[in-house]
Amino acid sequence: MMFGFSLAYFLVILDTTVLTIALPDLRASLGGSLAGQQWAVNAYTVAFAASLLVGGAVADRYGAARIFKAGVVAFGAISLLSAAAPHLGVLVGLRALLGVAGALCTGGSLGLLPQLFPDPAARARATGLWAAITGTALAAGPLLGGLLVDLYGWRAVFLLNPPLALISLLAMRRVSSPRGHRGIDWRVQALACAFLGLVAQALIGPSVLAGVAALAVLAVLVPVERRSHAPALPGGLLAATWPELLAGTVANFAFSGALFVLTLLLQDTRHLDPLAAGLAFLPLTLPMTVNPLLTGRLVARYGPRPPTLCGLALLATGLAGVALTDALAWWLVVMGFGLSFVLPALMAGMVNSAPPGTAGTAGGVLNAFRQAGATLGVAVMGVVGRPLLAAAVLTALTCLCYAAGAWRARAAALT
């Protein structure tokens, strides 16, 4: 069972990075501007981030296993359609639908964790194993994408998903979950989705009109959320978990933005082919494959905060090293260790602290913030000067903020 939902989440996370390495081949095949290429990546992450809240909510309401299986089926089917996309506009639309399917898979899998592992320590270790499998997807995307693109072109990236989705579905066929009692406010979910999409468009365009529209949607969203009988963000969640949400947002901002910038550097400036560019990211993959197992044990013994602090510090150091030196491989290893400490620790902390029956929602909130960070990372770091150094500074400041927030939370708990 662990293999089944980890494999599905592997596919979901793989699709956040696997297409990045295929952008030059995609441009040669379908054409389009730089903004269009960014939307080929961002349509998935925008829809994924916006739908994670509703994915977690429907998993808690209708049963985590049921929603998980529906998401896996949709993910495999939409991937087949994406492989046959005739032009860039159709691909962008299908990528958005794929993001919604990925959010259902994620909400379902997070809702299943407390059900399958009721003991918090065992759940932390399971989260580490889950992250070891799925963290590989985050870093292996460029390598696997480069291999597929080099052999068969960008369409092969999507043909990988259907058979793996089928294997995941078969592994989880006997798992079931009870329905919950938490309601869903569809107005709030729709407004949140519109807000995130408009923000991304404002940054990628850039578009003043989209920015103004985003502010208008936010002005409607805030009072509707406050009056809602089933808010997307449960009461007190932001106040209690803002350090974790900030850390997750910035970690994904830095990683996804750096991946986008480095991919263009390796292929457009250093003229590496897709496979060679993918191999250049291999030092990032190994730590994210092995280290989450250690992170899970550390979280089970010491809690999520020490691994998170260590990971943010390593991620900031790795980004600065890539920005200031030519030793790309070494600093990618440091970044890989940083991410493999941060991401499993944050997820374990959010799921463990969630009230009964809300694990999908709590995990969805964290993943929504993380994917929003990934979307903004691709958009912002594609246009700012010295993007890697700026990301290093931002990550270092986030490390300090997280430390201050964790210290306050501990002091409040002691009093």
N, C-alpha and C positions, 0 to 999 in steps of 0.2 A: 504493500500500500504506500509506504514511504516513497518507493521508487516511482509509483504511478503519478502522484501529484507533484513530485520534484521534477519529473520529466516534463510535465505540462508547463510548469513555471520556467523550466529551462528554455522552452520554446518562446514563451512570452518575453523573457528578458533578452534572449538571443536576438529577437526582432527589433530591439531598441538600438542595437549596434551593428548587426550583420549587414544592413544595407549601406552603411556609411562607406565602406570600402568599395562598394559597387558604383558609387556616384559617377566616376569618369566614364565607365562603360554604359551606365544609364543615360548620361548626357549624349554620348555618341549614338545611342540607339533611339532615344525618344526626344532628344533635344531639350530645350527649356532653359530658363535663366538660372542664376545662382539662387535666387529666392525660390524658384520652383523646385530646385534640387533640395533646398533646405526643407521645403514643405513635404517632399517625399519622405524625409526622415521625420519631420515634426508632426505630420498628420497623425502618425501612429502615436507618438508620445503625448501630443495634445489630447487626443481622444482617450488614450489610456489613462492619463492623469485625471482628466475630467470625469471619467466613468468609474474610477476606483472607489469613490465615495458611494455611488449607487451600487457598485458591484459588491462591496462589503455589506451594505444595507440589505440587499435582496438575499444574500447568502444567509444573514442572520434571520431574515423573515421567512424565507421559503425552504431553507435547508441547505447547508453548505455543499453536501454531496450532489444534490440535484443541480444546483447552479454551476458547480464545477464541471459536471459532465456536459451541460449545455454549452458552456464556454469552450470546452475542448472540441466538441463537434463543429461549432461555428468557426473556430480558429483554423481547423483543417480545411473546411470548405472554402473559406474566404481566401486562404493561401493559394489554393488552386486557381481561383479567379484572378488573383494578383499576378500569377505567373503568366497569364494570358492577356494582361492589360495592353490595349492597342496604342495608347498614348498617355502622356504624363498626367493629365487631368483625371483620367479613369483610375490610374494607379494611386493618386493621392486620395481619392474617395474611398477606394478599397482599403488603403492603409488606415484610414480613420475607422472603418468598420472593424478592421482587424484589432485596433486598439480597444474597442468596446468589448470584443470577444476575449481579449487578453485580460481585461479588468474583471470579467466574470470568472475566469480561471483563477485569478489571484485572490479575489474575495472568497471564493469557495475553498481554496487551499488553506488560506489563513483561518477560516472558520473551522476547518477540520483539525488543525493542530491541537487545540485544547481538548477536542473530542477524542483523538487518538492517543494523546499524551497528557493526562490530567495532572500528573505531578509536575510542579514548576521546574524542578531541576532536570527531570527527564525531558521536559519540553524544551529547555534551553539547549540541551545536547542535541535533540532532534532538529532544532532550528539551525544549529551549527552544521549538521549533516546536510540539511536542506539547502543552506547557503553555500556549502561546498559544491554541491551539484549545480545549483543555479548560478552561483557566482562565476563558475567556469563559463557559463553562457555570456555573461556580461563582458568578460575579457576575451573569450574565444571568438566572439563575433567577427572581428576583423580578420583573424586567421582563417576561420572556416569560410567566411565570405570571400576572402581573397582566393582560396583554393577553388571554390565553386565558380566564381566569376572567371578565373583564369582558364578553367576547363570548358565551361558551358555558357558563360555570360550571366548577366544579372538575374534572368528569370529563374535560374537554378536555385537561387537563394530561397525562393518561396516553395519550390518543389520538395525541399527537405522536410517541411512541416507536416504534411498530411500523414505519411507513414508513422512518424513519431507520435503524432496526436492519437492515432489508432492504437498504438501500443499502450499509451497512457490510459486510454479509455478502457481497454481490456483489463489492465492491471487494477482498475478501480471499480470494476463492474459490480462487485458485491458490497460496496460501501454505501451506507445510507445514513441520513441525518434527519432528526425531527424538525418540524417547522418551529419557528420562534414566534414571539408576540410583538416585536418592535415594528412600529409602522414606518411608512416611507412617505415623505413629502416630495412629490414629483416636481412641484414648482421650484423648490430649492435646488434640486439636482439639475434641472434644466438651466436655471440661472447661473449656477456654478460652472457648468460646461460652457455656456456662452461667454462668461467672463474670462476664463482661461484661454479660450480660442481667440478672443479679441486682443488680449494682451500679447499673445504670441504673434499675431498678425501685425500688431503695432510695432513690435521689435524687428520682425523679419523684413517688413515692407521697405523701409519704415513707413508707417502710416499714421498721421495725426488723427485722421477720422476714426480709425480703429481704436486709438488710444482714448479719444473722447467717448466713444461708444462703450469701451470697457469701464470707464469711470461711471457712466450712466447706469450700466448694468449692476455695478457694485453698489451704487446708491439705492437700488431697488432690492438687491440681495440681502443687505445687512438687516433692514427692518423685517423682511419676510422670514429670514432665518431666526430672528429673535422671537417672533410670534408663532413660529411653527410648532405643531404638536409633535413633530418628529424631525428635529433639526439635523442637518447633515453632520454638524459637529456637535456631539453631545455636550450638555452643560458641564463646564469646568475642564473639559478635555484640553483645550488650548492652554489655559492657565497652568495646568499640571504638567503638560508635556512639551511646552514650547522649546526647551533646550534640545530635545530629541528631534522635534520637527525642523528646527533650524539646522541642526547638524546633518540630517538626512537631505534637506534641500540643497545645502551648499556642497556636500560630498558629490551628489549627482550632477549639480551645476558644473563643478570643476572637472569631473571625470568625462562627462559627455561632451562638454565644450573642448576639453583638451584632445579628446579622441577625434573630433571633427577637424580641429586645427592641424593636428599632427598628420592625419590622413591626407589632407590637401598638401601639406608640406612635403611628405614623402613621395607623393605621386606627381604633383605639379612642379615642384621645385627640384627635388632630387631625382625625378623621372624613374621611380621604381614601378614595376608592374604590380597588379593587384596581389598576386601571391607573395612577392617579395615584401610588399608593404604590410601584408598580414603577418608574415613571419617576424617582421620588426617589432610587432606587439607581443610576441611570444613571452618575453620576460614578465609581462604583466599578468599572463594567464596562470602560471604555476603557483604563485602565492595564493591566488584566489581559488585555486582548486584544493589546496591542502590546508591552508591556515584557518579557514572557518571551523574546522573540527576542533582546533585548539581554542578558538574563540568561544565556541559553545561550552567547553569545559570551564573556561575562565568565567564566563557569565554565570554558569551554574554555581561556581564557588564564591565569586567576589561581587556578582552583580554586573549590570551592563555598563556602568559609568567608566571604570578604569580602562576596559578595552576601547571604548569610544574615544576617550581622550588620547590614548596612545595612537589610535588610527588616524585621527584628525591631524596630529602632529606629524606623523609619517607622510600623510598625503600632502600636507603643505610643503614639507621638505622635498619630496619627490618632484612636485610641480616646480619649485624654485630651481632644483637641479636641472631639470629638462630645459627651463627657460634660460639658464645662465651658463650651461656647459654643453659640450658635445657628446658626453657620455650617456647617450639615450638609454641604452639597455640597462645600465645600473640603476638609473633613477626611475625607470619603469618598474623595476623590481620593488623599489621602495614604495612607489604608488600602489602597487598591487597588495603589499602587506598592509598599507594604511586602509585601503578599501575593505580588505578581508577582515579587519578588526571592527571597522565602523558599522557596516551594514548588518551583519548577523546580530551584533550586540543591540543595535537600535530596534530591530524587529522583535527580538526576544523580550526586551523591556516593554515595548508597547503591548504585545500579546499577553504577557504575564500580568500586567497591571489592568487589563481590560475587565470590566464587570462581567459576570456570567451572561452568556448569550450575545455579547457585543464584540467578540474577538475579530470578526470579519470587518466590522465598522472601524475599530481602532487601527487594525492593520491597513485598511483602506485609506484612512486619513494620512498615515505615515507615507504610504506609497504614493498617494496623490501629491503630497508635498515634494517627495523625491522626484517624481516624474515631471512635476512643474519645474523643478530645478534643472532637470535634464533638458527640457524644452528651451528654457531661457539660456542655458549654457551654450547650446548650438547657435541660438539666435544672437546672443550678445558677443560671444567670443569670436564670432565670425566677422565682426566689424570693429572691435576695439583694438588699439595698439598695444603691443606687448601682452597679449591675452593670457599666456601661461603664467607670467609673473604676477599679473593682476589676480588671477585665480589663486596663486600661492598666498598672496597677502590676505585675500578674503577668507581662505581656509584657516589661516593662522589666527585671524581675528575671531572666527567662529569657534575655534578651539578655546580661546580665552572666555568667550561668552558662555560656552557650554560648561566650562569649569566653574564659572561664577554661578550659573543656574543650578548645577549639581550641588555646589556647596550650600546654597540657600535651601534647597530641598532637604538636604541632610540635616541642616541646623533646625529647620521647621519640624522635622520628624523627631528630633531629639527633645524638642521643647513640647 
